[in-house]
Amino acid sequence: MSFLSRNGFIETEEQEQARLAQAPDGSLNHYLSTLPVTIEEWPKDLLVELPWAPPHTGRPYRVVAVPIEFRGDALPEGVEEEPLPRKRHSGSWTCAVVYSNHPSYPVGGYRIVVPAAELARGRRIDLAGVSAQA
């Protein structure tokens, strides 16, 4: 547990999971509440395979994206600062699709917006060993 979580500045993993689980059954957030966090670092410029498997999608798809630009969640009108504890993995990322077998998300500069909580539960793709095999 991080210093910020221990001192109540940021949600703990359990608090984030409980918050996401409150979303309606079948929603993306409810699905994400069932998955472990696998990427703790800032994901900008990483290759991340998104967790697009049933029940989130009708069939398993592989979509790999590179997070490019972060956008924080908007606060309600009249609220100037997020209350404590602050949400873990809040906001969303504009990502470039670099691999996809999903018919609606083509490769080649296609952009998608992905919640930070979804990226945090994706699988980091490491190309270090790939170039050695070529």
MOHU-V495647 format. One record per backbone hydrogen bond with DSSP energy under -0.5 kcal/mol. NH is the residue of the N-H (numbers start at 1). CO is the residue of the C=O. If there is no record, write none. Layout:
BEGIN
NH/CO  NH/CO
END
This chain:
BEGIN
6/2  7/3  8/5  9/4  10/4  11/86  16/12  17/13  18/14  19/15  20/16  21/17  22/18  22/19  23/20  27/24  31/27  32/28  33/29  34/31  35/32  38/120  39/120  40/38  45/67  46/43  47/125  48/46  48/65  49/123  50/48  50/63  52/50  53/51  56/53  57/53  61/52  63/61  64/99  65/48  66/96  67/46  67/65  68/94  69/94  71/92  79/76  80/78  86/9  90/87  92/71  93/114  94/69  95/93  95/112  96/66  97/110  98/64  98/96  99/64  101/62  105/102  108/97  109/97  112/95  114/93  114/112  116/91  117/89  118/115  119/115  120/116  121/118  122/119  123/49  124/122  125/47  126/124  127/125  131/127  132/128  133/129  133/130  134/130
END
